[in-house]
Amino acid sequence: MRLVLVGPPGAGKGTQAAVLSTELDVPHISSGDLFRANIDGETPLGQQAKSYIDAGELVPDEVTNEMVRQRLAEADAQRGFLLDGFPRTTPQAEVLAGILAENGMELTAVLQFEVPEEELVKRLLERGRADDTEEIIRRRLAVYRSETEPLLEYYRDKLVTIDAVGSVEEITGRALDALRARI
Ligand code: AMP
């Protein structure tokens, strides 16, 4: 199973990705987690990414695409993956399609998380990560709308949409049901 999760910041993608990765037995690959690990480890990539992340802006594609390309080349990703936070732009989606095509593969499905905006802001303020201040949250939501939402059209043939308001267990159940109906 090669799966991409799409949804606005605060939609619960990371939480669901962790559960679904166990259920589906594929690695959870989060571009945000990869960036944060690089920032914590004070690597050159982390230094390049930090100012963008702190501002709620997207890290430039050449940095992001290369990081994800390397992660997807690792042994555990060969049986499938669950990508969380990547792609976030149509050019990134084209790069991903190219990486998969090099290996004669394509995505199985794209799982979209739908959550009303008031609920997103509430959840993010409760989470309290370093980039979860109200101003930066607003910026990330605006970036989602302008840069990432066009992906829904790009992926229309692979899109599986679920209502992502409810308990963690309810949402996992909806995701698994929707994916099973699709594959
Ligand atoms: P996330 O953990 O997915 O909320 O990502 C946190 C931050 O990392 C984002 O606000 C961006 O600054 C950066 N980031 C994560 N994934 C990407 C991506 N695919 N493209 C560009 N920037 C990204």
Backbone and ligand atoms as CSV (ligand in chain L), in Angstrom:
chain,resi,resn,atom,element,x,y,z
A,1,MET,N,N,0.845,-1.201,0.000
A,1,MET,CA,C,0.000,0.000,0.000
A,1,MET,C,C,0.877,1.248,0.000
A,2,ARG,N,N,0.703,2.085,-1.019
A,2,ARG,CA,C,1.440,3.352,-1.081
A,2,ARG,C,C,0.401,4.474,-0.971
A,3,LEU,N,N,0.432,5.101,0.199
A,3,LEU,CA,C,-0.656,6.001,0.554
A,3,LEU,C,C,-0.117,7.389,0.865
A,4,VAL,N,N,-0.849,8.422,0.411
A,4,VAL,CA,C,-0.552,9.807,0.787
A,4,VAL,C,C,-1.720,10.323,1.629
A,5,LEU,N,N,-1.406,11.009,2.727
A,5,LEU,CA,C,-2.453,11.650,3.533
A,5,LEU,C,C,-2.450,13.140,3.232
A,6,VAL,N,N,-3.614,13.691,2.954
A,6,VAL,CA,C,-3.735,15.130,2.687
A,6,VAL,C,C,-4.802,15.711,3.599
A,7,GLY,N,N,-4.477,16.873,4.151
A,7,GLY,CA,C,-5.462,17.568,4.983
A,7,GLY,C,C,-4.784,18.771,5.588
A,8,PRO,N,N,-5.564,19.728,6.076
A,8,PRO,CA,C,-4.980,20.944,6.636
A,8,PRO,C,C,-4.214,20.653,7.925
A,9,PRO,N,N,-3.337,21.590,8.340
A,9,PRO,CA,C,-2.668,21.428,9.624
A,9,PRO,C,C,-3.721,21.283,10.722
A,10,GLY,N,N,-3.511,20.345,11.627
A,10,GLY,CA,C,-4.469,20.134,12.708
A,10,GLY,C,C,-5.554,19.139,12.382
A,11,ALA,N,N,-5.503,18.525,11.193
A,11,ALA,CA,C,-6.556,17.575,10.805
A,11,ALA,C,C,-6.362,16.206,11.457
A,12,GLY,N,N,-5.219,16.018,12.123
A,12,GLY,CA,C,-4.986,14.734,12.793
A,12,GLY,C,C,-4.273,13.717,11.912
A,13,LYS,N,N,-3.622,14.178,10.859
A,13,LYS,CA,C,-2.914,13.251,9.951
A,13,LYS,C,C,-1.822,12.478,10.677
A,14,GLY,N,N,-1.046,13.190,11.504
A,14,GLY,CA,C,0.073,12.530,12.188
A,14,GLY,C,C,-0.409,11.445,13.131
A,15,THR,N,N,-1.452,11.758,13.888
A,15,THR,CA,C,-2.020,10.780,14.834
A,15,THR,C,C,-2.538,9.561,14.086
A,16,GLN,N,N,-3.299,9.805,13.034
A,16,GLN,CA,C,-3.858,8.683,12.266
A,16,GLN,C,C,-2.764,7.927,11.524
A,17,ALA,N,N,-1.759,8.657,11.043
A,17,ALA,CA,C,-0.682,7.994,10.296
A,17,ALA,C,C,0.009,6.966,11.185
A,18,ALA,N,N,0.223,7.331,12.461
A,18,ALA,CA,C,0.909,6.408,13.372
A,18,ALA,C,C,0.085,5.130,13.548
A,19,VAL,N,N,-1.231,5.265,13.705
A,19,VAL,CA,C,-2.094,4.088,13.896
A,19,VAL,C,C,-2.207,3.293,12.599
A,20,LEU,N,N,-2.445,4.006,11.501
A,20,LEU,CA,C,-2.643,3.323,10.210
A,20,LEU,C,C,-1.374,2.611,9.752
A,21,SER,N,N,-0.223,3.172,10.116
A,21,SER,CA,C,1.041,2.539,9.731
A,21,SER,C,C,1.151,1.149,10.367
A,22,THR,N,N,0.709,1.009,11.613
A,22,THR,CA,C,0.702,-0.309,12.273
A,22,THR,C,C,-0.347,-1.210,11.626
A,23,GLU,N,N,-1.540,-0.669,11.431
A,23,GLU,CA,C,-2.637,-1.472,10.857
A,23,GLU,C,C,-2.291,-1.990,9.455
A,24,LEU,N,N,-1.646,-1.145,8.675
A,24,LEU,CA,C,-1.382,-1.484,7.266
A,24,LEU,C,C,0.022,-2.056,7.065
A,25,ASP,N,N,0.832,-2.046,8.144
A,25,ASP,CA,C,2.197,-2.588,8.126
A,25,ASP,C,C,3.081,-1.937,7.050
A,26,VAL,N,N,3.041,-0.613,7.018
A,26,VAL,CA,C,3.956,0.149,6.155
A,26,VAL,C,C,4.522,1.306,6.996
A,27,PRO,N,N,5.747,1.779,6.680
A,27,PRO,CA,C,6.321,2.856,7.484
A,27,PRO,C,C,5.579,4.182,7.326
A,28,HIS,N,N,5.531,4.922,8.434
A,28,HIS,CA,C,4.960,6.276,8.442
A,28,HIS,C,C,6.097,7.242,8.121
A,29,ILE,N,N,5.984,7.950,7.018
A,29,ILE,CA,C,7.028,8.898,6.623
A,29,ILE,C,C,6.428,10.293,6.658
A,30,SER,N,N,6.852,11.081,7.652
A,30,SER,CA,C,6.324,12.436,7.829
A,30,SER,C,C,7.411,13.437,7.478
A,31,SER,N,N,7.150,14.282,6.480
A,31,SER,CA,C,8.162,15.284,6.103
A,31,SER,C,C,8.406,16.245,7.266
A,32,GLY,N,N,7.366,16.615,7.997
A,32,GLY,CA,C,7.533,17.512,9.145
A,32,GLY,C,C,8.425,16.866,10.209
A,33,ASP,N,N,8.203,15.572,10.494
A,33,ASP,CA,C,9.042,14.867,11.487
A,33,ASP,C,C,10.486,14.782,11.001
A,34,LEU,N,N,10.674,14.548,9.698
A,34,LEU,CA,C,12.046,14.479,9.166
A,34,LEU,C,C,12.733,15.838,9.347
A,35,PHE,N,N,12.002,16.918,9.053
A,35,PHE,CA,C,12.588,18.254,9.258
A,35,PHE,C,C,12.911,18.484,10.731
A,36,ARG,N,N,11.965,18.147,11.619
A,36,ARG,CA,C,12.196,18.408,13.045
A,36,ARG,C,C,13.379,17.589,13.570
A,37,ALA,N,N,13.544,16.358,13.087
A,37,ALA,CA,C,14.693,15.547,13.511
A,37,ALA,C,C,15.995,16.199,13.030
A,38,ASN,N,N,15.972,16.769,11.834
A,38,ASN,CA,C,17.168,17.447,11.325
A,38,ASN,C,C,17.466,18.728,12.099
A,39,ILE,N,N,16.402,19.427,12.515
A,39,ILE,CA,C,16.610,20.647,13.316
A,39,ILE,C,C,17.187,20.259,14.679
A,40,ASP,N,N,16.605,19.236,15.315
A,40,ASP,CA,C,17.106,18.802,16.627
A,40,ASP,C,C,18.560,18.320,16.523
A,41,GLY,N,N,18.889,17.655,15.414
A,41,GLY,CA,C,20.244,17.138,15.231
A,41,GLY,C,C,21.213,18.179,14.680
A,42,GLU,N,N,20.704,19.407,14.482
A,42,GLU,CA,C,21.519,20.523,13.992
A,42,GLU,C,C,22.288,20.164,12.714
A,43,THR,N,N,21.617,19.480,11.788
A,43,THR,CA,C,22.242,19.133,10.499
A,43,THR,C,C,22.151,20.332,9.553
A,44,PRO,N,N,22.941,20.347,8.477
A,44,PRO,CA,C,22.824,21.430,7.478
A,44,PRO,C,C,21.399,21.532,6.930
A,45,LEU,N,N,20.755,20.387,6.677
A,45,LEU,CA,C,19.372,20.424,6.168
A,45,LEU,C,C,18.447,21.080,7.192
A,46,GLY,N,N,18.645,20.751,8.458
A,46,GLY,CA,C,17.837,21.355,9.522
A,46,GLY,C,C,18.020,22.862,9.568
A,47,GLN,N,N,19.272,23.296,9.402
A,47,GLN,CA,C,19.538,24.740,9.411
A,47,GLN,C,C,18.871,25.433,8.221
A,48,GLN,N,N,18.854,24.744,7.076
A,48,GLN,CA,C,18.205,25.336,5.893
A,48,GLN,C,C,16.693,25.453,6.092
A,49,ALA,N,N,16.105,24.457,6.770
A,49,ALA,CA,C,14.644,24.384,6.863
A,49,ALA,C,C,14.058,25.252,7.976
A,50,LYS,N,N,14.844,25.511,9.025
A,50,LYS,CA,C,14.282,26.046,10.269
A,50,LYS,C,C,13.536,27.373,10.096
A,51,SER,N,N,14.123,28.319,9.378
A,51,SER,CA,C,13.485,29.639,9.306
A,51,SER,C,C,12.130,29.553,8.612
A,52,TYR,N,N,12.011,28.665,7.621
A,52,TYR,CA,C,10.730,28.512,6.924
A,52,TYR,C,C,9.683,27.917,7.860
A,53,ILE,N,N,10.092,26.871,8.575
A,53,ILE,CA,C,9.146,26.192,9.469
A,53,ILE,C,C,8.688,27.158,10.564
A,54,ASP,N,N,9.623,27.918,11.130
A,54,ASP,CA,C,9.278,28.865,12.200
A,54,ASP,C,C,8.297,29.916,11.705
A,55,ALA,N,N,8.342,30.235,10.404
A,55,ALA,CA,C,7.451,31.262,9.850
A,55,ALA,C,C,6.142,30.679,9.320
A,56,GLY,N,N,6.015,29.341,9.333
A,56,GLY,CA,C,4.800,28.724,8.786
A,56,GLY,C,C,4.801,28.672,7.269
A,57,GLU,N,N,5.971,28.883,6.665
A,57,GLU,CA,C,6.080,28.835,5.192
A,57,GLU,C,C,6.568,27.445,4.770
A,58,LEU,N,N,6.394,27.131,3.484
A,58,LEU,CA,C,6.905,25.856,2.989
A,58,LEU,C,C,8.416,25.927,2.802
A,59,VAL,N,N,9.088,24.848,3.151
A,59,VAL,CA,C,10.522,24.716,2.879
A,59,VAL,C,C,10.661,24.556,1.355
A,60,PRO,N,N,11.682,25.182,0.742
A,60,PRO,CA,C,11.789,25.098,-0.724
A,60,PRO,C,C,11.834,23.657,-1.242
A,61,ASP,N,N,11.265,23.483,-2.419
A,61,ASP,CA,C,11.122,22.143,-3.002
A,61,ASP,C,C,12.436,21.399,-3.141
A,62,GLU,N,N,13.519,22.114,-3.511
A,62,GLU,CA,C,14.760,21.345,-3.760
A,62,GLU,C,C,15.256,20.684,-2.477
A,63,VAL,N,N,15.034,21.326,-1.340
A,63,VAL,CA,C,15.437,20.736,-0.049
A,63,VAL,C,C,14.489,19.585,0.302
A,64,THR,N,N,13.193,19.869,0.187
A,64,THR,CA,C,12.167,18.907,0.616
A,64,THR,C,C,12.169,17.657,-0.264
A,65,ASN,N,N,12.196,17.854,-1.570
A,65,ASN,CA,C,12.109,16.710,-2.485
A,65,ASN,C,C,13.279,15.757,-2.297
A,66,GLU,N,N,14.472,16.317,-2.099
A,66,GLU,CA,C,15.653,15.475,-1.964
A,66,GLU,C,C,15.586,14.678,-0.656
A,67,MET,N,N,15.112,15.333,0.398
A,67,MET,CA,C,14.986,14.645,1.695
A,67,MET,C,C,14.020,13.458,1.576
A,68,VAL,N,N,12.898,13.673,0.911
A,68,VAL,CA,C,11.892,12.609,0.788
A,68,VAL,C,C,12.382,11.523,-0.178
A,69,ARG,N,N,13.039,11.925,-1.238
A,69,ARG,CA,C,13.571,10.942,-2.194
A,69,ARG,C,C,14.509,9.962,-1.462
A,70,GLN,N,N,15.369,10.515,-0.613
A,70,GLN,CA,C,16.309,9.646,0.123
A,70,GLN,C,C,15.584,8.720,1.091
A,71,ARG,N,N,14.568,9.256,1.735
A,71,ARG,CA,C,13.822,8.417,2.694
A,71,ARG,C,C,13.091,7.283,1.976
A,72,LEU,N,N,12.534,7.597,0.804
A,72,LEU,CA,C,11.786,6.570,0.059
A,72,LEU,C,C,12.709,5.494,-0.524
A,73,ALA,N,N,14.002,5.808,-0.611
A,73,ALA,CA,C,14.953,4.819,-1.147
A,73,ALA,C,C,15.381,3.818,-0.075
A,74,GLU,N,N,15.029,4.073,1.188
A,74,GLU,CA,C,15.439,3.147,2.259
A,74,GLU,C,C,14.662,1.835,2.159
A,75,ALA,N,N,15.278,0.786,2.731
A,75,ALA,CA,C,14.759,-0.578,2.531
A,75,ALA,C,C,13.304,-0.731,2.983
A,76,ASP,N,N,12.954,-0.145,4.149
A,76,ASP,CA,C,11.613,-0.394,4.698
A,76,ASP,C,C,10.504,0.200,3.829
A,77,ALA,N,N,10.840,1.191,2.997
A,77,ALA,CA,C,9.803,1.845,2.174
A,77,ALA,C,C,9.521,1.065,0.889
A,78,GLN,N,N,10.262,-0.018,0.661
A,78,GLN,CA,C,10.075,-0.731,-0.608
A,78,GLN,C,C,8.767,-1.526,-0.621
A,79,ARG,N,N,8.279,-1.906,0.561
A,79,ARG,CA,C,7.016,-2.661,0.574
A,79,ARG,C,C,5.795,-1.746,0.613
A,80,GLY,N,N,6.030,-0.442,0.717
A,80,GLY,CA,C,4.930,0.522,0.746
A,80,GLY,C,C,5.235,1.600,1.766
A,81,PHE,N,N,4.351,2.578,1.876
A,81,PHE,CA,C,4.576,3.693,2.815
A,81,PHE,C,C,3.295,4.475,3.000
A,82,LEU,N,N,3.332,5.241,4.047
A,82,LEU,CA,C,2.250,6.154,4.333
A,82,LEU,C,C,2.888,7.531,4.437
A,83,LEU,N,N,2.686,8.367,3.451
A,83,LEU,CA,C,3.334,9.678,3.420
A,83,LEU,C,C,2.424,10.711,4.068
A,84,ASP,N,N,2.980,11.435,5.036
A,84,ASP,CA,C,2.213,12.401,5.823
A,84,ASP,C,C,2.901,13.762,5.689
A,85,GLY,N,N,2.247,14.706,5.015
A,85,GLY,CA,C,2.826,16.056,4.879
A,85,GLY,C,C,3.581,16.264,3.579
A,86,PHE,N,N,3.692,15.245,2.795
A,86,PHE,CA,C,4.333,15.329,1.470
A,86,PHE,C,C,3.554,14.438,0.520
A,87,PRO,N,N,3.237,14.879,-0.694
A,87,PRO,CA,C,3.484,16.208,-1.239
A,87,PRO,C,C,2.521,17.256,-0.683
A,88,ARG,N,N,2.966,18.507,-0.730
A,88,ARG,CA,C,2.146,19.632,-0.286
A,88,ARG,C,C,1.909,20.611,-1.423
A,89,THR,N,N,2.497,20.373,-2.569
A,89,THR,CA,C,2.304,21.238,-3.741
A,89,THR,C,C,2.215,20.330,-4.970
A,90,THR,N,N,1.639,20.866,-6.034
A,90,THR,CA,C,1.545,20.061,-7.266
A,90,THR,C,C,2.937,19.706,-7.810
A,91,PRO,N,N,3.910,20.647,-7.843
A,91,PRO,CA,C,5.249,20.225,-8.294
A,91,PRO,C,C,5.828,19.091,-7.442
A,92,GLN,N,N,5.597,19.107,-6.138
A,92,GLN,CA,C,6.083,17.992,-5.302
A,92,GLN,C,C,5.382,16.685,-5.693
A,93,ALA,N,N,4.085,16.771,-6.010
A,93,ALA,CA,C,3.346,15.564,-6.407
A,93,ALA,C,C,3.915,15.007,-7.705
A,94,GLU,N,N,4.334,15.907,-8.590
A,94,GLU,CA,C,4.925,15.447,-9.859
A,94,GLU,C,C,6.271,14.772,-9.605
A,95,VAL,N,N,7.040,15.313,-8.673
A,95,VAL,CA,C,8.319,14.679,-8.317
A,95,VAL,C,C,8.066,13.295,-7.720
A,96,LEU,N,N,7.081,13.198,-6.845
A,96,LEU,CA,C,6.758,11.888,-6.241
A,96,LEU,C,C,6.350,10.884,-7.315
A,97,ALA,N,N,5.503,11.318,-8.237
A,97,ALA,CA,C,5.078,10.411,-9.314
A,97,ALA,C,C,6.295,9.933,-10.097
A,98,GLY,N,N,7.261,10.843,-10.309
A,98,GLY,CA,C,8.484,10.484,-11.030
A,98,GLY,C,C,9.312,9.464,-10.265
A,99,ILE,N,N,9.466,9.658,-8.950
A,99,ILE,CA,C,10.241,8.714,-8.121
A,99,ILE,C,C,9.599,7.332,-8.208
A,100,LEU,N,N,8.276,7.288,-8.103
A,100,LEU,CA,C,7.579,5.988,-8.140
A,100,LEU,C,C,7.689,5.362,-9.523
A,101,ALA,N,N,7.532,6.179,-10.557
A,101,ALA,CA,C,7.581,5.658,-11.929
A,101,ALA,C,C,8.942,5.044,-12.242
A,102,GLU,N,N,10.024,5.619,-11.638
A,102,GLU,CA,C,11.371,5.045,-11.850
A,102,GLU,C,C,11.403,3.588,-11.414
A,103,ASN,N,N,10.529,3.249,-10.472
A,103,ASN,CA,C,10.479,1.871,-9.963
A,103,ASN,C,C,9.233,1.128,-10.449
A,104,GLY,N,N,8.601,1.668,-11.491
A,104,GLY,CA,C,7.416,1.013,-12.052
A,104,GLY,C,C,6.226,0.987,-11.107
A,105,MET,N,N,6.153,1.983,-10.208
A,105,MET,CA,C,5.077,1.978,-9.204
A,105,MET,C,C,4.216,3.237,-9.326
A,106,GLU,N,N,3.049,3.177,-8.693
A,106,GLU,CA,C,2.252,4.392,-8.529
A,106,GLU,C,C,1.554,4.353,-7.179
A,107,LEU,N,N,0.929,5.477,-6.807
A,107,LEU,CA,C,0.235,5.528,-5.520
A,107,LEU,C,C,-0.988,4.626,-5.542
A,108,THR,N,N,-1.301,4.041,-4.393
A,108,THR,CA,C,-2.521,3.245,-4.262
A,108,THR,C,C,-3.725,4.173,-4.085
A,109,ALA,N,N,-3.589,5.148,-3.193
A,109,ALA,CA,C,-4.705,6.061,-2.910
A,109,ALA,C,C,-4.192,7.295,-2.175
A,110,VAL,N,N,-5.024,8.325,-2.159
A,110,VAL,CA,C,-4.742,9.558,-1.415
A,110,VAL,C,C,-5.902,9.755,-0.444
A,111,LEU,N,N,-5.587,9.761,0.825
A,111,LEU,CA,C,-6.616,9.850,1.859
A,111,LEU,C,C,-6.727,11.300,2.324
A,112,GLN,N,N,-7.901,11.886,2.107
A,112,GLN,CA,C,-8.119,13.292,2.479
A,112,GLN,C,C,-8.882,13.393,3.791
A,113,PHE,N,N,-8.360,14.209,4.713
A,113,PHE,CA,C,-8.993,14.435,6.023
A,113,PHE,C,C,-9.761,15.745,5.978
A,114,GLU,N,N,-11.069,15.680,6.217
A,114,GLU,CA,C,-11.894,16.900,6.214
A,114,GLU,C,C,-12.248,17.312,7.640
A,115,VAL,N,N,-11.890,18.568,7.977
A,115,VAL,CA,C,-12.193,19.121,9.308
A,115,VAL,C,C,-12.557,20.593,9.141
A,116,PRO,N,N,-13.633,21.070,9.798
A,116,PRO,CA,C,-13.973,22.502,9.703
A,116,PRO,C,C,-12.881,23.385,10.319
A,117,GLU,N,N,-12.738,24.585,9.772
A,117,GLU,CA,C,-11.631,25.458,10.176
A,117,GLU,C,C,-11.618,25.801,11.683
A,118,GLU,N,N,-12.783,26.066,12.291
A,118,GLU,CA,C,-12.793,26.437,13.732
A,118,GLU,C,C,-12.172,25.325,14.562
A,119,GLU,N,N,-12.484,24.089,14.172
A,119,GLU,CA,C,-11.971,22.931,14.898
A,119,GLU,C,C,-10.443,22.828,14.744
A,120,LEU,N,N,-9.931,23.172,13.574
A,120,LEU,CA,C,-8.481,23.090,13.332
A,120,LEU,C,C,-7.718,24.029,14.257
A,121,VAL,N,N,-8.181,25.283,14.309
A,121,VAL,CA,C,-7.472,26.277,15.114
A,121,VAL,C,C,-7.492,25.846,16.575
A,122,LYS,N,N,-8.641,25.357,17.032
A,122,LYS,CA,C,-8.770,24.914,18.425
A,122,LYS,C,C,-7.766,23.782,18.703
A,123,ARG,N,N,-7.735,22.793,17.839
A,123,ARG,CA,C,-6.831,21.646,18.043
A,123,ARG,C,C,-5.368,22.078,18.049
A,124,LEU,N,N,-5.000,22.985,17.132
A,124,LEU,CA,C,-3.586,23.376,17.026
A,124,LEU,C,C,-3.152,24.173,18.244
A,125,LEU,N,N,-4.051,25.039,18.727
A,125,LEU,CA,C,-3.699,25.828,19.913
A,125,LEU,C,C,-3.528,24.901,21.118
A,126,GLU,N,N,-4.319,23.826,21.183
A,126,GLU,CA,C,-4.186,22.866,22.285
A,126,GLU,C,C,-2.885,22.079,22.175
A,127,ARG,N,N,-2.462,21.781,20.924
A,127,ARG,CA,C,-1.258,20.952,20.718
A,127,ARG,C,C,-0.005,21.674,21.198
A,128,GLY,N,N,0.094,22.986,20.865
A,128,GLY,CA,C,1.167,23.804,21.422
A,128,GLY,C,C,2.567,23.499,20.938
A,129,ARG,N,N,2.718,23.026,19.696
A,129,ARG,CA,C,4.069,22.848,19.144
A,129,ARG,C,C,4.691,24.232,18.920
A,130,ALA,N,N,6.033,24.302,18.692
A,130,ALA,CA,C,6.702,25.616,18.566
A,130,ALA,C,C,6.077,26.477,17.474
A,131,ASP,N,N,5.621,25.835,16.373
A,131,ASP,CA,C,5.018,26.620,15.285
A,131,ASP,C,C,3.494,26.666,15.392
A,132,ASP,N,N,2.968,26.463,16.581
A,132,ASP,CA,C,1.517,26.490,16.795
A,132,ASP,C,C,1.045,27.761,17.512
A,133,THR,N,N,1.629,28.925,17.236
A,133,THR,CA,C,1.060,30.170,17.753
A,133,THR,C,C,-0.037,30.600,16.780
A,134,GLU,N,N,-0.957,31.470,17.270
A,134,GLU,CA,C,-2.121,31.797,16.440
A,134,GLU,C,C,-1.722,32.386,15.089
A,135,GLU,N,N,-0.734,33.274,15.098
A,135,GLU,CA,C,-0.315,33.924,13.846
A,135,GLU,C,C,0.266,32.901,12.861
A,136,ILE,N,N,1.113,32.021,13.357
A,136,ILE,CA,C,1.753,31.031,12.473
A,136,ILE,C,C,0.718,29.989,12.003
A,137,ILE,N,N,-0.233,29.648,12.873
A,137,ILE,CA,C,-1.303,28.727,12.473
A,137,ILE,C,C,-2.074,29.316,11.289
A,138,ARG,N,N,-2.421,30.597,11.407
A,138,ARG,CA,C,-3.169,31.253,10.325
A,138,ARG,C,C,-2.373,31.223,9.026
A,139,ARG,N,N,-1.090,31.466,9.129
A,139,ARG,CA,C,-0.246,31.445,7.935
A,139,ARG,C,C,-0.233,30.033,7.339
A,140,ARG,N,N,-0.100,28.999,8.190
A,140,ARG,CA,C,-0.043,27.630,7.673
A,140,ARG,C,C,-1.364,27.245,7.012
A,141,LEU,N,N,-2.477,27.721,7.585
A,141,LEU,CA,C,-3.782,27.419,6.968
A,141,LEU,C,C,-3.899,28.106,5.601
A,142,ALA,N,N,-3.407,29.354,5.517
A,142,ALA,CA,C,-3.470,30.073,4.234
A,142,ALA,C,C,-2.588,29.377,3.197
A,143,VAL,N,N,-1.415,28.933,3.620
A,143,VAL,CA,C,-0.506,28.216,2.706
A,143,VAL,C,C,-1.167,26.912,2.258
A,144,TYR,N,N,-1.847,26.240,3.181
A,144,TYR,CA,C,-2.549,24.993,2.810
A,144,TYR,C,C,-3.555,25.278,1.698
A,145,ARG,N,N,-4.339,26.351,1.906
A,145,ARG,CA,C,-5.390,26.655,0.928
A,145,ARG,C,C,-4.808,26.994,-0.443
A,146,SER,N,N,-3.767,27.815,-0.451
A,146,SER,CA,C,-3.262,28.242,-1.768
A,146,SER,C,C,-2.354,27.197,-2.414
A,147,GLU,N,N,-1.525,26.507,-1.627
A,147,GLU,CA,C,-0.518,25.613,-2.230
A,147,GLU,C,C,-0.961,24.149,-2.276
A,148,THR,N,N,-1.640,23.696,-1.214
A,148,THR,CA,C,-1.892,22.247,-1.093
A,148,THR,C,C,-3.272,21.852,-1.617
A,149,GLU,N,N,-4.288,22.706,-1.420
A,149,GLU,CA,C,-5.629,22.320,-1.886
A,149,GLU,C,C,-5.699,21.974,-3.379
A,150,PRO,N,N,-4.905,22.636,-4.229
A,150,PRO,CA,C,-4.948,22.236,-5.656
A,150,PRO,C,C,-4.593,20.769,-5.886
A,151,LEU,N,N,-3.923,20.149,-4.906
A,151,LEU,CA,C,-3.582,18.724,-5.035
A,151,LEU,C,C,-4.823,17.849,-5.093
A,152,LEU,N,N,-5.914,18.315,-4.492
A,152,LEU,CA,C,-7.129,17.498,-4.441
A,152,LEU,C,C,-7.645,17.269,-5.857
A,153,GLU,N,N,-7.494,18.284,-6.692
A,153,GLU,CA,C,-7.874,18.147,-8.098
A,153,GLU,C,C,-6.856,17.268,-8.838
A,154,TYR,N,N,-5.587,17.493,-8.564
A,154,TYR,CA,C,-4.517,16.700,-9.202
A,154,TYR,C,C,-4.721,15.209,-8.930
A,155,TYR,N,N,-5.160,14.894,-7.706
A,155,TYR,CA,C,-5.301,13.498,-7.281
A,155,TYR,C,C,-6.734,12.983,-7.368
A,156,ARG,N,N,-7.603,13.670,-8.130
A,156,ARG,CA,C,-9.036,13.345,-8.040
A,156,ARG,C,C,-9.336,11.860,-8.269
A,157,ASP,N,N,-8.566,11.191,-9.141
A,157,ASP,CA,C,-8.861,9.774,-9.427
A,157,ASP,C,C,-8.447,8.837,-8.294
A,158,LYS,N,N,-7.613,9.319,-7.395
A,158,LYS,CA,C,-7.119,8.463,-6.303
A,158,LYS,C,C,-7.680,8.859,-4.950
A,159,LEU,N,N,-8.540,9.894,-4.946
A,159,LEU,CA,C,-8.946,10.513,-3.683
A,159,LEU,C,C,-9.978,9.692,-2.918
A,160,VAL,N,N,-9.707,9.503,-1.632
A,160,VAL,CA,C,-10.635,8.867,-0.705
A,160,VAL,C,C,-10.815,9.878,0.429
A,161,THR,N,N,-12.024,10.418,0.593
A,161,THR,CA,C,-12.237,11.500,1.566
A,161,THR,C,C,-12.972,10.981,2.784
A,162,ILE,N,N,-12.464,11.351,3.981
A,162,ILE,CA,C,-13.178,10.968,5.204
A,162,ILE,C,C,-13.432,12.197,6.077
A,163,ASP,N,N,-14.510,12.107,6.845
A,163,ASP,CA,C,-14.822,13.102,7.864
A,163,ASP,C,C,-13.862,12.829,9.024
A,164,ALA,N,N,-12.996,13.810,9.340
A,164,ALA,CA,C,-11.964,13.587,10.355
A,164,ALA,C,C,-12.299,14.264,11.684
A,165,VAL,N,N,-13.602,14.421,11.977
A,165,VAL,CA,C,-14.025,14.896,13.294
A,165,VAL,C,C,-14.596,13.697,14.044
A,166,GLY,N,N,-14.075,13.442,15.239
A,166,GLY,CA,C,-14.528,12.294,16.038
A,166,GLY,C,C,-13.382,11.787,16.867
A,167,SER,N,N,-13.563,10.614,17.489
A,167,SER,CA,C,-12.476,10.061,18.306
A,167,SER,C,C,-11.430,9.456,17.384
A,168,VAL,N,N,-10.225,9.258,17.921
A,168,VAL,CA,C,-9.140,8.658,17.132
A,168,VAL,C,C,-9.616,7.325,16.546
A,169,GLU,N,N,-10.297,6.501,17.386
A,169,GLU,CA,C,-10.735,5.169,16.939
A,169,GLU,C,C,-11.775,5.279,15.822
A,170,GLU,N,N,-12.712,6.219,15.975
A,170,GLU,CA,C,-13.738,6.392,14.939
A,170,GLU,C,C,-13.104,6.755,13.601
A,171,ILE,N,N,-12.145,7.660,13.659
A,171,ILE,CA,C,-11.543,8.145,12.411
A,171,ILE,C,C,-10.696,7.043,11.769
A,172,THR,N,N,-9.967,6.285,12.602
A,172,THR,CA,C,-9.216,5.141,12.052
A,172,THR,C,C,-10.172,4.175,11.361
A,173,GLY,N,N,-11.312,3.897,12.009
A,173,GLY,CA,C,-12.305,2.983,11.432
A,173,GLY,C,C,-12.800,3.490,10.089
A,174,ARG,N,N,-13.092,4.797,10.025
A,174,ARG,CA,C,-13.570,5.371,8.751
A,174,ARG,C,C,-12.490,5.263,7.679
A,175,ALA,N,N,-11.241,5.542,8.078
A,175,ALA,CA,C,-10.147,5.496,7.096
A,175,ALA,C,C,-9.987,4.082,6.550
A,176,LEU,N,N,-9.981,3.091,7.438
A,176,LEU,CA,C,-9.769,1.704,6.990
A,176,LEU,C,C,-10.940,1.235,6.125
A,177,ASP,N,N,-12.168,1.578,6.521
A,177,ASP,CA,C,-13.341,1.191,5.718
A,177,ASP,C,C,-13.258,1.815,4.330
A,178,ALA,N,N,-12.923,3.117,4.300
A,178,ALA,CA,C,-12.885,3.823,3.014
A,178,ALA,C,C,-11.775,3.261,2.128
A,179,LEU,N,N,-10.639,2.924,2.728
A,179,LEU,CA,C,-9.532,2.378,1.926
A,179,LEU,C,C,-9.873,0.979,1.424
A,180,ARG,N,N,-10.511,0.171,2.280
A,180,ARG,CA,C,-10.867,-1.194,1.851
A,180,ARG,C,C,-11.881,-1.168,0.713
A,181,ALA,N,N,-12.784,-0.179,0.771
A,181,ALA,CA,C,-13.791,-0.078,-0.291
A,181,ALA,C,C,-13.127,0.300,-1.616
A,182,ARG,N,N,-11.958,0.892,-1.497
A,182,ARG,CA,C,-11.297,1.446,-2.697
A,182,ARG,C,C,-10.335,0.450,-3.339
A,183,ILE,N,N,-9.689,-0.428,-2.511
A,183,ILE,CA,C,-8.633,-1.287,-3.095
A,183,ILE,C,C,-9.066,-2.748,-3.257
L,1,AMP,P1,P,3.908,19.366,9.515
L,1,AMP,O1,O,4.604,18.589,10.588
L,1,AMP,O2,O,3.458,18.491,8.368
L,1,AMP,O3,O,2.818,20.263,10.043
L,1,AMP,O4,O,5.011,20.341,8.876
L,1,AMP,C1,C,5.607,21.370,9.663
L,1,AMP,C2,C,6.326,22.351,8.753
L,1,AMP,O5,O,7.356,21.673,8.022
L,1,AMP,C3,C,5.453,23.000,7.681
L,1,AMP,O6,O,4.737,24.112,8.175
L,1,AMP,C4,C,6.501,23.386,6.643
L,1,AMP,O7,O,7.228,24.530,7.052
L,1,AMP,C5,C,7.470,22.204,6.704
L,1,AMP,N1,N,7.072,21.143,5.742
L,1,AMP,C6,C,6.614,19.892,6.043
L,1,AMP,N2,N,6.361,19.190,4.926
L,1,AMP,C7,C,6.658,20.014,3.885
L,1,AMP,C8,C,6.587,19.899,2.469
L,1,AMP,N3,N,6.120,18.783,1.889
L,1,AMP,N4,N,6.986,20.955,1.724
L,1,AMP,C9,C,7.460,22.084,2.288
L,1,AMP,N5,N,7.525,22.281,3.610
L,1,AMP,C10,C,7.124,21.262,4.411
